[in-house]
């Protein structure tokens, strides 16, 4: 049971981290169109920032949980 929970927490770290990197790339490059309008670029910026917030917070929480578990395991 403990192994399944550990794997789940690890996946909850890796998947949002990959999505966070994707949103950073999206923020850096903007829309992947040949000639996007300024309004479309603004929407892409908002979507990228929102996506980074939505994926960054759970990733940070799971990293904190994992660090807490490792710290308690070392104290035993």
N, CA, C and O atoms as a CHARMM CRD file, in Angstrom:
* protein
*
  304
    1    1 UNK  N      0.82700  -1.20600   0.00000 PROA 1      0.00000
    2    1 UNK  CA     0.00000   0.00000   0.00000 PROA 1      0.00000
    3    1 UNK  C      0.86600   1.26200   0.00000 PROA 1      0.00000
    4    1 UNK  O      0.58700   2.22600  -0.71300 PROA 1      0.00000
    5    2 UNK  N      1.92200   1.23300   0.81500 PROA 2      0.00000
    6    2 UNK  CA     2.78300   2.41300   0.89100 PROA 2      0.00000
    7    2 UNK  C      3.45800   2.68900  -0.44400 PROA 2      0.00000
    8    2 UNK  O      3.65600   3.84400  -0.82100 PROA 2      0.00000
    9    3 UNK  N      3.80900   1.63200  -1.15100 PROA 3      0.00000
   10    3 UNK  CA     4.46000   1.80100  -2.44300 PROA 3      0.00000
   11    3 UNK  C      3.51500   2.43300  -3.45200 PROA 3      0.00000
   12    3 UNK  O      3.92600   3.28400  -4.24100 PROA 3      0.00000
   13    4 UNK  N      2.25700   2.02600  -3.43300 PROA 4      0.00000
   14    4 UNK  CA     1.27300   2.59300  -4.36000 PROA 4      0.00000
   15    4 UNK  C      1.06700   4.08300  -4.09700 PROA 4      0.00000
   16    4 UNK  O      0.94700   4.87300  -5.03200 PROA 4      0.00000
   17    5 UNK  N      1.02800   4.45600  -2.83600 PROA 5      0.00000
   18    5 UNK  CA     0.86800   5.88000  -2.48400 PROA 5      0.00000
   19    5 UNK  C      2.09500   6.66100  -2.92100 PROA 5      0.00000
   20    5 UNK  O      1.97800   7.76800  -3.44500 PROA 5      0.00000
   21    6 UNK  N      3.28300   6.07900  -2.70500 PROA 6      0.00000
   22    6 UNK  CA     4.51700   6.76500  -3.11100 PROA 6      0.00000
   23    6 UNK  C      4.56800   6.96500  -4.62100 PROA 6      0.00000
   24    6 UNK  O      4.95700   8.03000  -5.09900 PROA 6      0.00000
   25    7 UNK  N      4.17300   5.93500  -5.37100 PROA 7      0.00000
   26    7 UNK  CA     4.14900   6.05100  -6.82600 PROA 7      0.00000
   27    7 UNK  C      3.13800   7.09600  -7.26700 PROA 7      0.00000
   28    7 UNK  O      3.40300   7.86300  -8.19300 PROA 7      0.00000
   29    8 UNK  N      1.98600   7.13500  -6.61600 PROA 8      0.00000
   30    8 UNK  CA     0.96600   8.13000  -6.94600 PROA 8      0.00000
   31    8 UNK  C      1.47800   9.54400  -6.68800 PROA 8      0.00000
   32    8 UNK  O      1.28000  10.43300  -7.51600 PROA 8      0.00000
   33    9 UNK  N      2.12900   9.75600  -5.55800 PROA 9      0.00000
   34    9 UNK  CA     2.67300  11.08800  -5.23700 PROA 9      0.00000
   35    9 UNK  C      3.77200  11.45800  -6.22900 PROA 9      0.00000
   36    9 UNK  O      3.85700  12.60700  -6.66000 PROA 9      0.00000
   37   10 UNK  N      4.61300  10.49000  -6.59400 PROA 10     0.00000
   38   10 UNK  CA     5.65600  10.76600  -7.58100 PROA 10     0.00000
   39   10 UNK  C      5.05900  11.15100  -8.93600 PROA 10     0.00000
   40   10 UNK  O      5.55500  12.05600  -9.60800 PROA 10     0.00000
   41   11 UNK  N      3.99900  10.46200  -9.32600 PROA 11     0.00000
   42   11 UNK  CA     3.31700  10.82900 -10.57600 PROA 11     0.00000
   43   11 UNK  C      2.66300  12.20100 -10.47000 PROA 11     0.00000
   44   11 UNK  O      2.61300  12.95000 -11.44500 PROA 11     0.00000
   45   12 UNK  N      2.16500  12.52500  -9.28400 PROA 12     0.00000
   46   12 UNK  CA     1.56900  13.84800  -9.07100 PROA 12     0.00000
   47   12 UNK  C      2.62900  14.94700  -9.08100 PROA 12     0.00000
   48   12 UNK  O      2.29200  16.12700  -9.16600 PROA 12     0.00000
   49   13 UNK  N      3.87300  14.58100  -8.99600 PROA 13     0.00000
   50   13 UNK  CA     4.96200  15.55600  -9.13500 PROA 13     0.00000
   51   13 UNK  C      5.39100  15.65200 -10.59800 PROA 13     0.00000
   52   13 UNK  O      5.54200  16.75200 -11.13000 PROA 13     0.00000
   53   14 UNK  N      5.58300  14.52500 -11.23700 PROA 14     0.00000
   54   14 UNK  CA     6.15400  14.50000 -12.58600 PROA 14     0.00000
   55   14 UNK  C      5.18600  15.05400 -13.62900 PROA 14     0.00000
   56   14 UNK  O      5.58000  15.87200 -14.46100 PROA 14     0.00000
   57   15 UNK  N      3.93100  14.62200 -13.59700 PROA 15     0.00000
   58   15 UNK  CA     2.97200  15.04400 -14.62800 PROA 15     0.00000
   59   15 UNK  C      2.75200  16.56200 -14.60500 PROA 15     0.00000
   60   15 UNK  O      2.86100  17.19400 -15.65600 PROA 15     0.00000
   61   16 UNK  N      2.44600  17.17800 -13.44500 PROA 16     0.00000
   62   16 UNK  CA     2.31300  18.64100 -13.45900 PROA 16     0.00000
   63   16 UNK  C      3.60700  19.36000 -13.81600 PROA 16     0.00000
   64   16 UNK  O      3.57100  20.44100 -14.40400 PROA 16     0.00000
   65   17 UNK  N      4.75200  18.77100 -13.46700 PROA 17     0.00000
   66   17 UNK  CA     6.02900  19.39500 -13.80000 PROA 17     0.00000
   67   17 UNK  C      6.23500  19.44400 -15.31000 PROA 17     0.00000
   68   17 UNK  O      6.72200  20.44000 -15.84400 PROA 17     0.00000
   69   18 UNK  N      5.86500  18.37100 -15.99200 PROA 18     0.00000
   70   18 UNK  CA     5.95400  18.35200 -17.45500 PROA 18     0.00000
   71   18 UNK  C      4.97900  19.36200 -18.05800 PROA 18     0.00000
   72   18 UNK  O      5.32600  20.09000 -18.98900 PROA 18     0.00000
   73   19 UNK  N      3.77000  19.40200 -17.52800 PROA 19     0.00000
   74   19 UNK  CA     2.78900  20.38500 -18.01900 PROA 19     0.00000
   75   19 UNK  C      3.24900  21.80800 -17.74100 PROA 19     0.00000
   76   19 UNK  O      3.03900  22.69800 -18.56500 PROA 19     0.00000
   77   20 UNK  N      3.87700  22.03300 -16.58500 PROA 20     0.00000
   78   20 UNK  CA     4.40500  23.35400 -16.25400 PROA 20     0.00000
   79   20 UNK  C      5.45800  23.77500 -17.27500 PROA 20     0.00000
   80   20 UNK  O      5.47600  24.92300 -17.72000 PROA 20     0.00000
   81   21 UNK  N      6.33200  22.84100 -17.64400 PROA 21     0.00000
   82   21 UNK  CA     7.35500  23.14300 -18.65400 PROA 21     0.00000
   83   21 UNK  C      6.70300  23.46600 -19.99800 PROA 21     0.00000
   84   21 UNK  O      7.14900  24.36700 -20.70900 PROA 21     0.00000
   85   22 UNK  N      5.64300  22.72500 -20.34400 PROA 22     0.00000
   86   22 UNK  CA     4.91800  23.01100 -21.57800 PROA 22     0.00000
   87   22 UNK  C      4.32400  24.41700 -21.55200 PROA 22     0.00000
   88   22 UNK  O      4.41000  25.13900 -22.54500 PROA 22     0.00000
   89   23 UNK  N      3.72300  24.81300 -20.43300 PROA 23     0.00000
   90   23 UNK  CA     3.13900  26.14900 -20.33800 PROA 23     0.00000
   91   23 UNK  C      4.21500  27.23500 -20.37100 PROA 23     0.00000
   92   23 UNK  O      3.97900  28.32300 -20.89500 PROA 23     0.00000
   93   24 UNK  N      5.38200  26.95000 -19.82000 PROA 24     0.00000
   94   24 UNK  CA     6.47700  27.91600 -19.92400 PROA 24     0.00000
   95   24 UNK  C      6.90900  28.08900 -21.37000 PROA 24     0.00000
   96   24 UNK  O      7.17500  29.20700 -21.81200 PROA 24     0.00000
   97   25 UNK  N      6.97800  27.00100 -22.09900 PROA 25     0.00000
   98   25 UNK  CA     7.29900  27.07100 -23.51400 PROA 25     0.00000
   99   25 UNK  C      6.22400  27.85700 -24.26500 PROA 25     0.00000
  100   25 UNK  O      6.53100  28.67400 -25.13300 PROA 25     0.00000
  101   26 UNK  N      4.96600  27.60100 -23.92000 PROA 26     0.00000
  102   26 UNK  CA     3.84800  28.30200 -24.55100 PROA 26     0.00000
  103   26 UNK  C      3.89900  29.79400 -24.23400 PROA 26     0.00000
  104   26 UNK  O      3.59600  30.62700 -25.08900 PROA 26     0.00000
  105   27 UNK  N      4.28500  30.13000 -22.99100 PROA 27     0.00000
  106   27 UNK  CA     4.41500  31.53400 -22.60700 PROA 27     0.00000
  107   27 UNK  C      5.54500  32.19800 -23.37900 PROA 27     0.00000
  108   27 UNK  O      5.42800  33.35200 -23.78900 PROA 27     0.00000
  109   28 UNK  N      6.62700  31.48000 -23.57300 PROA 28     0.00000
  110   28 UNK  CA     7.78900  32.03900 -24.26700 PROA 28     0.00000
  111   28 UNK  C      7.53400  32.22300 -25.76600 PROA 28     0.00000
  112   28 UNK  O      7.89400  33.25100 -26.34000 PROA 28     0.00000
  113   29 UNK  N      6.91400  31.22400 -26.39300 PROA 29     0.00000
  114   29 UNK  CA     6.74400  31.27900 -27.83600 PROA 29     0.00000
  115   29 UNK  C      5.41400  31.86500 -28.26900 PROA 29     0.00000
  116   29 UNK  O      5.29300  32.33900 -29.39900 PROA 29     0.00000
  117   30 UNK  N      4.41500  31.84600 -27.40100 PROA 30     0.00000
  118   30 UNK  CA     3.09900  32.34300 -27.78300 PROA 30     0.00000
  119   30 UNK  C      2.37500  31.34400 -28.66200 PROA 30     0.00000
  120   30 UNK  O      2.66400  30.14700 -28.62800 PROA 30     0.00000
  121   31 UNK  N      1.45200  31.82800 -29.43400 PROA 31     0.00000
  122   31 UNK  CA     0.69100  30.95400 -30.32000 PROA 31     0.00000
  123   31 UNK  C      1.58700  30.42300 -31.42800 PROA 31     0.00000
  124   31 UNK  O      2.50900  31.10100 -31.88200 PROA 31     0.00000
  125   32 UNK  N      1.30200  29.21400 -31.85000 PROA 32     0.00000
  126   32 UNK  CA     2.09000  28.60600 -32.91600 PROA 32     0.00000
  127   32 UNK  C      1.40300  28.79900 -34.25800 PROA 32     0.00000
  128   32 UNK  O      1.23800  27.85000 -35.02500 PROA 32     0.00000
  129   33 UNK  N      1.01100  30.01800 -34.53200 PROA 33     0.00000
  130   33 UNK  CA     0.41800  30.36800 -35.81800 PROA 33     0.00000
  131   33 UNK  C      1.42900  31.20900 -36.59000 PROA 33     0.00000
  132   33 UNK  O      2.37700  31.75400 -36.02600 PROA 33     0.00000
  133   34 UNK  N      1.20200  31.29500 -37.86200 PROA 34     0.00000
  134   34 UNK  CA     2.13000  32.09700 -38.67100 PROA 34     0.00000
  135   34 UNK  C      2.00800  33.58300 -38.33600 PROA 34     0.00000
  136   34 UNK  O      3.01600  34.26400 -38.14600 PROA 34     0.00000
  137   35 UNK  N      0.77500  34.08500 -38.26300 PROA 35     0.00000
  138   35 UNK  CA     0.57200  35.50600 -37.97700 PROA 35     0.00000
  139   35 UNK  C     -0.56400  35.65800 -36.96400 PROA 35     0.00000
  140   35 UNK  O     -1.69500  35.94300 -37.35700 PROA 35     0.00000
  141   36 UNK  N     -0.28700  35.47600 -35.67000 PROA 36     0.00000
  142   36 UNK  CA    -1.34100  35.65300 -34.67900 PROA 36     0.00000
  143   36 UNK  C     -1.61100  37.13500 -34.43200 PROA 36     0.00000
  144   36 UNK  O     -0.71400  37.97100 -34.52900 PROA 36     0.00000
  145   37 UNK  N     -2.85300  37.43500 -34.11500 PROA 37     0.00000
  146   37 UNK  CA    -3.19500  38.82700 -33.81100 PROA 37     0.00000
  147   37 UNK  C     -2.75400  39.14000 -32.38000 PROA 37     0.00000
  148   37 UNK  O     -2.41300  38.25000 -31.60000 PROA 37     0.00000
  149   38 UNK  N     -2.77400  40.42800 -32.07000 PROA 38     0.00000
  150   38 UNK  CA    -2.37100  40.85100 -30.73600 PROA 38     0.00000
  151   38 UNK  C     -3.35400  40.33300 -29.68000 PROA 38     0.00000
  152   38 UNK  O     -2.94900  39.98300 -28.57200 PROA 38     0.00000
  153   39 UNK  N     -4.62200  40.28600 -30.02100 PROA 39     0.00000
  154   39 UNK  CA    -5.64800  39.78900 -29.10400 PROA 39     0.00000
  155   39 UNK  C     -5.43800  38.30000 -28.82100 PROA 39     0.00000
  156   39 UNK  O     -5.58300  37.85700 -27.68100 PROA 39     0.00000
  157   40 UNK  N     -5.09800  37.53100 -29.85700 PROA 40     0.00000
  158   40 UNK  CA    -4.83800  36.10600 -29.67800 PROA 40     0.00000
  159   40 UNK  C     -3.59800  35.87200 -28.81800 PROA 40     0.00000
  160   40 UNK  O     -3.57200  34.94700 -28.00600 PROA 40     0.00000
  161   41 UNK  N     -2.57700  36.69900 -28.99100 PROA 41     0.00000
  162   41 UNK  CA    -1.37200  36.57800 -28.18600 PROA 41     0.00000
  163   41 UNK  C     -1.66900  36.88900 -26.71500 PROA 41     0.00000
  164   41 UNK  O     -1.12100  36.25600 -25.81300 PROA 41     0.00000
  165   42 UNK  N     -2.54800  37.87800 -26.48900 PROA 42     0.00000
  166   42 UNK  CA    -2.94100  38.20300 -25.11700 PROA 42     0.00000
  167   42 UNK  C     -3.66300  37.04000 -24.45400 PROA 42     0.00000
  168   42 UNK  O     -3.42000  36.72700 -23.28800 PROA 42     0.00000
  169   43 UNK  N     -4.55200  36.40200 -25.20800 PROA 43     0.00000
  170   43 UNK  CA    -5.26500  35.24300 -24.67300 PROA 43     0.00000
  171   43 UNK  C     -4.30300  34.09400 -24.41100 PROA 43     0.00000
  172   43 UNK  O     -4.45800  33.36800 -23.42900 PROA 43     0.00000
  173   44 UNK  N     -3.32700  33.92600 -25.26400 PROA 44     0.00000
  174   44 UNK  CA    -2.33700  32.86700 -25.06800 PROA 44     0.00000
  175   44 UNK  C     -1.50900  33.13200 -23.81200 PROA 44     0.00000
  176   44 UNK  O     -1.18000  32.20100 -23.07700 PROA 44     0.00000
  177   45 UNK  N     -1.17300  34.39200 -23.56600 PROA 45     0.00000
  178   45 UNK  CA    -0.43000  34.75500 -22.36300 PROA 45     0.00000
  179   45 UNK  C     -1.23500  34.43100 -21.11200 PROA 45     0.00000
  180   45 UNK  O     -0.70500  33.85200 -20.16400 PROA 45     0.00000
  181   46 UNK  N     -2.51400  34.80000 -21.10600 PROA 46     0.00000
  182   46 UNK  CA    -3.38200  34.52700 -19.95000 PROA 46     0.00000
  183   46 UNK  C     -3.51600  33.02300 -19.74200 PROA 46     0.00000
  184   46 UNK  O     -3.44100  32.54600 -18.61000 PROA 46     0.00000
  185   47 UNK  N     -3.71200  32.27600 -20.81800 PROA 47     0.00000
  186   47 UNK  CA    -3.85300  30.81900 -20.71500 PROA 47     0.00000
  187   47 UNK  C     -2.56800  30.18600 -20.18600 PROA 47     0.00000
  188   47 UNK  O     -2.63000  29.26200 -19.37600 PROA 47     0.00000
  189   48 UNK  N     -1.42400  30.66000 -20.62300 PROA 48     0.00000
  190   48 UNK  CA    -0.14700  30.10400 -20.16700 PROA 48     0.00000
  191   48 UNK  C      0.07700  30.38100 -18.68500 PROA 48     0.00000
  192   48 UNK  O      0.49700  29.49000 -17.94700 PROA 48     0.00000
  193   49 UNK  N     -0.19600  31.59500 -18.24700 PROA 49     0.00000
  194   49 UNK  CA    -0.01300  31.94600 -16.83200 PROA 49     0.00000
  195   49 UNK  C     -0.99200  31.15500 -15.96400 PROA 49     0.00000
  196   49 UNK  O     -0.60800  30.62500 -14.92100 PROA 49     0.00000
  197   50 UNK  N     -2.24500  31.07400 -16.38700 PROA 50     0.00000
  198   50 UNK  CA    -3.23800  30.30500 -15.64100 PROA 50     0.00000
  199   50 UNK  C     -2.83400  28.83200 -15.56500 PROA 50     0.00000
  200   50 UNK  O     -2.95100  28.20900 -14.51000 PROA 50     0.00000
  201   51 UNK  N     -2.36300  28.28100 -16.67200 PROA 51     0.00000
  202   51 UNK  CA    -1.92600  26.89500 -16.69000 PROA 51     0.00000
  203   51 UNK  C     -0.73100  26.65800 -15.78200 PROA 51     0.00000
  204   51 UNK  O     -0.64600  25.61800 -15.13000 PROA 51     0.00000
  205   52 UNK  N      0.19100  27.60800 -15.73200 PROA 52     0.00000
  206   52 UNK  CA     1.35000  27.47500 -14.85600 PROA 52     0.00000
  207   52 UNK  C      0.93400  27.50800 -13.39200 PROA 52     0.00000
  208   52 UNK  O      1.50800  26.79700 -12.56700 PROA 52     0.00000
  209   53 UNK  N     -0.06000  28.32700 -13.06300 PROA 53     0.00000
  210   53 UNK  CA    -0.55500  28.37700 -11.68600 PROA 53     0.00000
  211   53 UNK  C     -1.25600  27.06600 -11.33000 PROA 53     0.00000
  212   53 UNK  O     -1.01900  26.49800 -10.26400 PROA 53     0.00000
  213   54 UNK  N     -2.11700  26.59300 -12.23000 PROA 54     0.00000
  214   54 UNK  CA    -2.89400  25.38000 -11.96800 PROA 54     0.00000
  215   54 UNK  C     -1.99000  24.15500 -11.84400 PROA 54     0.00000
  216   54 UNK  O     -2.29200  23.25900 -11.05600 PROA 54     0.00000
  217   55 UNK  N     -0.91000  24.09100 -12.58300 PROA 55     0.00000
  218   55 UNK  CA    -0.01800  22.93000 -12.49300 PROA 55     0.00000
  219   55 UNK  C      1.08700  23.12600 -11.46200 PROA 55     0.00000
  220   55 UNK  O      1.58100  22.14600 -10.90400 PROA 55     0.00000
  221   56 UNK  N      1.47900  24.34900 -11.20000 PROA 56     0.00000
  222   56 UNK  CA     2.57800  24.60200 -10.26900 PROA 56     0.00000
  223   56 UNK  C      2.21500  24.39400  -8.81400 PROA 56     0.00000
  224   56 UNK  O      3.02300  23.88400  -8.03800 PROA 56     0.00000
  225   57 UNK  N      1.00900  24.78300  -8.43600 PROA 57     0.00000
  226   57 UNK  CA     0.58900  24.65400  -7.03700 PROA 57     0.00000
  227   57 UNK  C      0.49500  23.18600  -6.60600 PROA 57     0.00000
  228   57 UNK  O      1.07400  22.82400  -5.58200 PROA 57     0.00000
  229   58 UNK  N     -0.22200  22.32000  -7.35800 PROA 58     0.00000
  230   58 UNK  CA    -0.25600  20.91500  -6.92300 PROA 58     0.00000
  231   58 UNK  C      1.13000  20.25100  -6.93100 PROA 58     0.00000
  232   58 UNK  O      1.42200  19.40500  -6.08600 PROA 58     0.00000
  233   59 UNK  N      1.96000  20.63300  -7.87100 PROA 59     0.00000
  234   59 UNK  CA     3.30700  20.08000  -7.92900 PROA 59     0.00000
  235   59 UNK  C      4.09100  20.48500  -6.67400 PROA 59     0.00000
  236   59 UNK  O      4.78300  19.65600  -6.08300 PROA 59     0.00000
  237   60 UNK  N      3.98600  21.73000  -6.27400 PROA 60     0.00000
  238   60 UNK  CA     4.67700  22.20300  -5.07500 PROA 60     0.00000
  239   60 UNK  C      4.15300  21.51000  -3.82200 PROA 60     0.00000
  240   60 UNK  O      4.93100  21.17000  -2.93100 PROA 60     0.00000
  241   61 UNK  N      2.84800  21.30100  -3.74700 PROA 61     0.00000
  242   61 UNK  CA     2.25800  20.61500  -2.59400 PROA 61     0.00000
  243   61 UNK  C      2.75400  19.17300  -2.52700 PROA 61     0.00000
  244   61 UNK  O      3.12100  18.69300  -1.45400 PROA 61     0.00000
  245   62 UNK  N      2.76900  18.49100  -3.64400 PROA 62     0.00000
  246   62 UNK  CA     3.23200  17.09700  -3.66300 PROA 62     0.00000
  247   62 UNK  C      4.71800  16.99600  -3.34700 PROA 62     0.00000
  248   62 UNK  O      5.14200  16.04700  -2.68700 PROA 62     0.00000
  249   63 UNK  N      5.50500  17.94100  -3.79900 PROA 63     0.00000
  250   63 UNK  CA     6.93200  17.94900  -3.45600 PROA 63     0.00000
  251   63 UNK  C      7.10400  18.14400  -1.95400 PROA 63     0.00000
  252   63 UNK  O      7.95600  17.50600  -1.33700 PROA 63     0.00000
  253   64 UNK  N      6.29600  19.02400  -1.36500 PROA 64     0.00000
  254   64 UNK  CA     6.33600  19.22300   0.09300 PROA 64     0.00000
  255   64 UNK  C      5.94500  17.96500   0.84600 PROA 64     0.00000
  256   64 UNK  O      6.57600  17.61300   1.84300 PROA 64     0.00000
  257   65 UNK  N      4.90300  17.28000   0.37500 PROA 65     0.00000
  258   65 UNK  CA     4.49700  16.02300   1.01000 PROA 65     0.00000
  259   65 UNK  C      5.59400  14.98000   0.92000 PROA 65     0.00000
  260   65 UNK  O      5.89400  14.29300   1.89600 PROA 65     0.00000
  261   66 UNK  N      6.17900  14.86800  -0.23600 PROA 66     0.00000
  262   66 UNK  CA     7.24200  13.87200  -0.44600 PROA 66     0.00000
  263   66 UNK  C      8.44100  14.18400   0.44100 PROA 66     0.00000
  264   66 UNK  O      9.03800  13.27300   1.01600 PROA 66     0.00000
  265   67 UNK  N      8.80100  15.45800   0.56000 PROA 67     0.00000
  266   67 UNK  CA     9.92400  15.84000   1.41100 PROA 67     0.00000
  267   67 UNK  C      9.62200  15.55200   2.88000 PROA 67     0.00000
  268   67 UNK  O     10.50400  15.11400   3.62000 PROA 67     0.00000
  269   68 UNK  N      8.39400  15.79200   3.30200 PROA 68     0.00000
  270   68 UNK  CA     8.00400  15.51500   4.68400 PROA 68     0.00000
  271   68 UNK  C      8.08300  14.02900   4.98600 PROA 68     0.00000
  272   68 UNK  O      8.57700  13.63300   6.04100 PROA 68     0.00000
  273   69 UNK  N      7.59900  13.20700   4.06900 PROA 69     0.00000
  274   69 UNK  CA     7.64500  11.75600   4.26200 PROA 69     0.00000
  275   69 UNK  C      9.08900  11.27300   4.33100 PROA 69     0.00000
  276   69 UNK  O      9.42900  10.45500   5.18500 PROA 69     0.00000
  277   70 UNK  N      9.93700  11.77100   3.44000 PROA 70     0.00000
  278   70 UNK  CA    11.34700  11.36300   3.45700 PROA 70     0.00000
  279   70 UNK  C     12.03400  11.79000   4.75000 PROA 70     0.00000
  280   70 UNK  O     12.84800  11.05000   5.30300 PROA 70     0.00000
  281   71 UNK  N     11.70200  12.98700   5.22800 PROA 71     0.00000
  282   71 UNK  CA    12.30400  13.48000   6.46400 PROA 71     0.00000
  283   71 UNK  C     11.89100  12.60400   7.64800 PROA 71     0.00000
  284   71 UNK  O     12.72300  12.26800   8.49200 PROA 71     0.00000
  285   72 UNK  N     10.61500  12.23500   7.71200 PROA 72     0.00000
  286   72 UNK  CA    10.14500  11.38500   8.80500 PROA 72     0.00000
  287   72 UNK  C     10.74500   9.99300   8.71200 PROA 72     0.00000
  288   72 UNK  O     11.03500   9.37500   9.73700 PROA 72     0.00000
  289   73 UNK  N     10.93500   9.49500   7.50700 PROA 73     0.00000
  290   73 UNK  CA    11.52100   8.16700   7.33300 PROA 73     0.00000
  291   73 UNK  C     12.97700   8.15100   7.79500 PROA 73     0.00000
  292   73 UNK  O     13.43300   7.14400   8.33700 PROA 73     0.00000
  293   74 UNK  N     13.71300   9.23600   7.59400 PROA 74     0.00000
  294   74 UNK  CA    15.11400   9.30800   8.01600 PROA 74     0.00000
  295   74 UNK  C     15.23800   9.39600   9.52600 PROA 74     0.00000
  296   74 UNK  O     16.22900   8.93400  10.09100 PROA 74     0.00000
  297   75 UNK  N     14.23800   9.98800  10.19500 PROA 75     0.00000
  298   75 UNK  CA    14.28900  10.15000  11.64500 PROA 75     0.00000
  299   75 UNK  C     14.09800   8.82600  12.37000 PROA 75     0.00000
  300   75 UNK  O     14.50200   8.70100  13.52600 PROA 75     0.00000
  301   76 UNK  N     13.49900   7.84200  11.72500 PROA 76     0.00000
  302   76 UNK  CA    13.24700   6.54600  12.38000 PROA 76     0.00000
  303   76 UNK  C     14.48200   5.79300  12.63200 PROA 76     0.00000
  304   76 UNK  O     14.43300   4.68900  13.17400 PROA 76     0.00000
